[in-house]
């Protein structure tokens, strides 16, 4: 069986966790309407249903797709024993830095395949005050779709027989789209950190 066929089959299996992730997103959207968020909770204010759905899709459904696809890429290029857990630990460590805890990194945090869009980040005098972080989760979800496509292209590229002009064209188009959607995720949507006016103890 050619390597490209094996890679395509492995990528196809990622649809199973992706489906589970989408079911979780659907449940979370239902739960938010069934058990409304309190006034001092998260999300709030300018974060409507579309904003919430995009954030959940990126943090849930697309993470469930992108994780396995990234695993395929790591497995193709770094098949040595121990590489996968090391890569996972490094990815988690970098994601912690870019999750929005550090205010100077909040604009650029969307380059990561996982980040937060708000929550109990706190302000002076109220460590659990809810915040909305800047950016557009809709464009971020589009960016993650591009990253998932690039992961498939990168995994297929490992097989020299797959390096066709068509695959090169698809990869180039996805790369351009990823850069554009990442920039839009950074600089559109909510343009600053929004603090919930109600304290966490309200």
TATA-V532477 format. One record per pair of residues at least 12 apart in sequence whose ideal C-beta (glycine too) atoms are under 8 Angstrom apart, sorted by the first residue. I is the first residue (numbers start at 1). J is the second residue. D is the distance in whole Angstrom. If there is no record, write none. Layout:
I:J:D
I:J:D
//
This chain:
2:159:7
2:161:7
3:158:7
3:159:4
3:161:8
3:162:8
4:156:6
4:159:5
4:161:6
4:162:4
7:72:7
7:76:7
7:155:5
7:156:5
7:158:7
7:159:7
7:162:8
8:156:7
10:72:5
10:155:8
11:69:6
11:72:6
11:152:5
11:155:7
13:68:7
14:65:6
14:68:4
14:69:5
14:72:8
15:65:8
17:64:4
17:65:7
17:67:7
17:68:6
18:61:6
18:62:8
18:64:5
18:65:4
20:64:6
21:60:5
21:61:4
21:62:7
21:63:7
21:64:3
21:65:7
22:57:8
22:60:8
22:61:5
22:64:8
24:60:5
24:61:7
24:64:8
25:53:7
25:56:5
25:57:6
25:60:5
25:61:5
28:56:5
28:60:7
29:49:7
29:52:7
29:53:6
29:56:7
32:52:7
39:198:5
39:202:7
40:130:7
40:196:6
40:198:4
40:199:7
40:200:6
40:201:8
40:202:5
41:130:6
41:196:8
42:118:5
42:119:5
42:120:7
42:130:4
42:131:8
42:132:8
42:196:7
43:55:8
43:117:8
43:118:6
43:132:7
44:130:6
44:132:7
44:196:5
45:132:7
45:194:6
45:196:7
46:132:7
46:190:6
46:194:7
47:117:8
47:118:7
47:132:6
47:190:8
50:138:7
51:117:8
51:137:6
51:138:7
51:189:8
54:136:8
54:137:4
54:138:4
54:140:7
54:141:5
55:117:4
55:137:4
57:141:5
58:114:8
58:137:6
58:140:5
58:141:4
58:144:5
59:114:7
59:116:8
59:117:8
62:141:6
62:144:4
62:145:7
62:148:7
63:113:7
63:114:6
63:144:8
65:148:5
66:113:5
66:144:6
66:147:6
66:148:5
66:151:7
69:148:6
69:151:4
69:152:6
69:155:7
70:87:8
70:91:8
70:113:8
70:151:6
71:84:7
72:151:7
72:152:8
72:155:5
73:151:5
73:154:5
73:155:5
74:87:5
76:154:8
76:155:5
76:158:4
77:158:6
94:112:7
95:112:6
95:113:8
95:114:5
95:115:7
98:111:7
98:112:4
98:115:6
99:112:8
99:114:8
99:115:5
99:116:5
100:115:6
100:116:5
100:117:8
100:118:8
100:121:7
100:133:5
101:121:7
103:193:7
106:133:6
106:134:6
106:135:8
106:193:7
107:134:6
107:135:7
107:186:5
107:187:8
108:186:7
109:133:8
109:135:8
110:135:5
110:140:5
110:143:7
110:182:6
110:185:4
110:186:5
111:182:6
113:144:6
113:147:6
115:140:8
116:133:7
117:132:7
117:133:5
117:135:7
117:137:5
118:130:7
118:131:5
118:132:4
118:133:5
119:131:7
120:200:7
121:133:8
122:200:8
123:195:6
126:199:5
126:200:6
126:201:8
127:200:8
128:200:4
129:195:6
129:196:6
129:199:6
129:200:5
130:195:8
130:196:4
130:200:7
131:193:6
131:194:7
131:195:6
131:196:7
132:190:6
132:193:7
132:194:4
132:196:8
133:190:7
133:193:6
134:189:7
134:190:5
134:191:6
134:192:6
134:193:6
135:185:5
135:186:6
135:187:8
135:188:8
135:189:5
135:190:7
136:184:6
136:185:5
136:188:5
136:189:3
136:190:8
137:185:8
137:189:7
138:189:7
139:181:5
139:182:8
139:184:4
139:185:4
139:188:6
139:189:7
140:181:8
140:182:8
140:185:4
142:177:8
142:181:4
142:184:8
142:185:8
143:178:6
143:181:4
143:182:5
143:185:5
146:174:5
146:175:8
146:177:5
146:178:4
146:181:6
147:178:6
149:170:8
149:174:5
150:171:7
150:174:5
150:175:7
150:178:6
153:167:6
153:170:6
153:171:4
153:174:6
154:171:8
157:171:7
//
